[in-house]
């Protein structure tokens, strides 16, 4: 499993089926986007790419401790 493909909110139903929903990379990018939307120094067109860049940095840092 690649570093960002793990589920952000995994859960399992009574039949032991696992529902993954949003992956961790997308979740981290979404959270980063919240802060970037408030920042005055980031152009709106750059926000999505910057959010994913930050998410990738967070995932890289997380992998150091696994």
Protein Blocks (a to p, Z undefined) as FASTA:
>chain_A
ZZklpcfbdcddfkopacekjafklmmmmmmmmmmmmpmkbcfklmmmmmmmmmmmmmmm
mmmmZZ
